[in-house]
Amino acid sequence: MRTERDELRDSQVVRAVLTVVDFEAMAEKLEIARDIAAHPHVVYAAISDVTRMGEWSEECYACDWHAGFDHAAIGATFDGHNRNGANEWTSQGKIIEADPGRSFAFECSMFDFHFSTWGYRIEPTETGCRVTEWSQDLRPESAMEFSRKTSGVDDRAERNRQTITATLDRLAVAVEG
């Protein structure tokens, strides 16, 4: 026989599950697109070789594949080394999408906490392709202060807007020439 205590516990479980669902729904996604005069497969080859990320990213200056991985494949993992002024930190990436010439995406984690997802969509155009870089910020409010202290970034959305634009510009220079 169910008691009031059982009903209270069950309602708390439902509220906890709804909180997680609400958290996911609140995730902010930023997308910026740029036309690049290069074949979609050339662009994909560049962005999916994470060891080249430092050539175009303002913040991620280097990436290293984890043992057992040396190319983009779903499930492959790597370390991303980041810098903003005097602040330096390393995050772990896990590839979740690797479709040559079309899309590339990875989750970013730190201390086993998945805090953002980054990706690229590549669409053919008459003169090459349109590349859309996107990021989804999954940090809960409770992680914001740690994030600010680690990265030195107060407004992550604005910072990502600036760095994505610069990344796409540098990527274009690297693959168009």
C-alpha positions as CSV (number, residue, x, y, z in Angstrom):
1,M,0.0,0.0,0.0
2,R,1.3,3.4,-1.0
3,T,1.8,6.0,1.7
4,E,2.0,9.8,1.6
5,R,5.7,9.5,2.0
6,D,5.9,7.3,-1.2
7,E,3.8,9.8,-3.1
8,L,6.0,12.7,-1.9
9,R,9.2,10.8,-2.9
10,D,7.7,10.0,-6.3
11,S,6.7,13.7,-6.9
12,Q,10.3,14.8,-5.9
13,V,11.7,12.4,-8.5
14,V,9.4,13.8,-11.2
15,R,10.4,17.3,-10.3
16,A,14.1,16.3,-10.5
17,V,13.6,14.8,-13.9
18,L,11.7,17.9,-15.1
19,T,14.6,20.1,-13.9
20,V,17.0,18.1,-16.0
21,V,14.7,18.4,-19.0
22,D,14.3,22.2,-18.4
23,F,18.1,22.5,-18.1
24,E,18.6,21.0,-21.6
25,A,15.9,23.3,-23.0
26,M,17.6,26.4,-21.7
27,A,20.9,25.6,-23.5
28,E,22.0,28.6,-25.6
29,K,23.0,27.9,-29.2
30,L,25.1,30.3,-31.3
31,E,25.5,29.9,-35.0
32,I,27.6,31.9,-37.5
33,A,28.0,31.2,-41.2
34,R,30.5,32.2,-43.8
35,D,30.9,31.4,-47.4
36,I,34.3,29.8,-48.2
37,A,35.7,29.4,-51.8
38,A,36.8,25.8,-51.3
39,H,35.3,22.3,-51.8
40,P,33.3,21.0,-48.9
41,H,35.6,18.0,-48.5
42,V,38.7,20.3,-48.3
43,V,37.0,22.3,-45.5
44,Y,35.9,19.1,-43.7
45,A,39.5,17.7,-43.9
46,A,40.8,20.9,-42.3
47,I,38.3,21.3,-39.5
48,S,38.1,17.6,-38.6
49,D,41.9,17.4,-38.2
50,V,41.7,18.8,-34.7
51,T,45.5,19.0,-34.5
52,R,45.2,22.0,-36.9
53,M,42.7,23.9,-34.7
54,G,45.3,26.3,-33.5
55,E,45.9,27.6,-37.0
56,W,42.5,29.3,-37.0
57,S,41.1,29.4,-33.5
58,E,41.8,32.5,-31.3
59,E,41.2,30.5,-28.1
60,C,42.1,26.9,-28.7
61,Y,45.8,27.0,-29.6
62,A,46.4,23.2,-29.8
63,C,44.7,19.9,-29.8
64,D,46.2,16.4,-29.2
65,W,44.5,13.1,-30.0
66,H,44.1,10.7,-27.0
67,A,45.9,7.4,-27.2
68,G,44.4,5.1,-29.9
69,F,43.0,8.0,-32.0
70,D,44.6,9.8,-34.9
71,H,41.7,11.0,-37.0
72,A,38.1,12.2,-36.8
73,A,35.7,9.4,-36.1
74,I,32.6,9.2,-33.9
75,G,33.8,8.4,-30.4
76,A,37.4,9.6,-30.9
77,T,38.7,11.8,-28.1
78,F,41.2,14.6,-27.8
79,D,42.5,17.3,-25.5
80,G,41.9,20.9,-26.5
81,H,44.4,23.4,-25.0
82,N,42.9,26.9,-24.6
83,R,44.2,30.3,-23.8
84,N,42.7,33.7,-23.1
85,G,45.4,36.2,-22.0
86,A,47.1,34.7,-18.9
87,N,44.3,32.1,-18.4
88,E,45.0,28.6,-19.7
89,W,42.9,25.5,-19.4
90,T,42.5,22.1,-21.1
91,S,39.2,20.5,-22.0
92,Q,38.4,17.1,-23.4
93,G,36.7,16.7,-26.7
94,K,34.6,13.7,-27.9
95,I,33.6,13.5,-31.6
96,I,29.8,12.9,-31.9
97,E,29.4,13.7,-35.6
98,A,31.8,13.1,-38.5
99,D,30.2,13.2,-41.9
100,P,32.9,14.1,-44.5
101,G,32.0,17.1,-46.5
102,R,28.9,17.8,-44.5
103,S,29.3,18.0,-40.7
104,F,31.7,17.7,-37.8
105,A,30.8,18.1,-34.1
106,F,32.2,17.4,-30.7
107,E,31.3,17.6,-27.0
108,C,33.6,19.6,-24.7
109,S,34.1,18.3,-21.1
110,M,36.1,19.2,-18.1
111,F,36.3,17.0,-15.0
112,D,33.9,14.6,-16.8
113,F,31.3,17.5,-17.0
114,H,30.0,18.1,-20.6
115,F,29.7,21.9,-20.7
116,S,29.3,22.6,-24.4
117,T,29.0,21.2,-27.8
118,W,30.7,22.6,-30.9
119,G,30.1,21.8,-34.5
120,Y,30.3,22.7,-38.1
121,R,27.8,22.3,-40.9
122,I,29.1,22.5,-44.5
123,E,26.7,23.1,-47.4
124,P,27.9,23.2,-51.0
125,T,27.5,26.5,-52.9
126,E,28.2,27.5,-56.5
127,T,31.6,28.9,-55.5
128,G,32.6,26.4,-52.8
129,C,30.6,26.0,-49.6
130,R,28.9,27.8,-46.7
131,V,30.3,26.8,-43.3
132,T,28.2,27.3,-40.2
133,E,30.1,27.0,-37.0
134,W,27.9,26.6,-33.9
135,S,28.3,26.2,-30.2
136,Q,25.8,25.2,-27.6
137,D,26.5,26.4,-24.0
138,L,25.3,23.7,-21.6
139,R,26.7,25.2,-18.4
140,P,24.2,25.5,-15.5
141,E,24.3,28.7,-13.4
142,S,26.2,26.9,-10.7
143,A,29.2,26.5,-13.1
144,M,29.4,30.1,-14.3
145,E,31.8,31.4,-11.6
146,F,34.2,28.5,-12.1
147,S,34.1,29.1,-15.8
148,R,34.8,32.8,-15.5
149,K,37.7,32.2,-13.2
150,T,39.1,29.5,-15.4
151,S,38.8,31.3,-18.8
152,G,38.8,34.9,-17.8
153,V,35.7,35.4,-19.9
154,D,32.8,37.2,-18.4
155,D,30.4,37.0,-21.3
156,R,30.9,33.6,-23.0
157,A,28.2,34.2,-25.7
158,E,29.8,37.5,-26.9
159,R,33.3,36.0,-26.7
160,N,32.2,33.0,-28.8
161,R,30.5,35.3,-31.3
162,Q,33.8,37.1,-31.8
163,T,36.0,34.1,-31.9
164,I,33.8,32.1,-34.2
165,T,33.8,34.9,-36.7
166,A,37.6,35.1,-36.5
167,T,37.9,31.3,-36.7
168,L,35.9,31.2,-39.9
169,D,37.9,34.0,-41.4
170,R,41.2,32.3,-40.7
171,L,39.8,28.9,-41.9
172,A,38.9,30.6,-45.2
173,V,42.4,31.9,-45.6
174,A,43.9,28.5,-44.9
175,V,41.7,26.5,-47.3
176,E,41.1,29.0,-50.1
177,G,44.8,29.7,-50.9
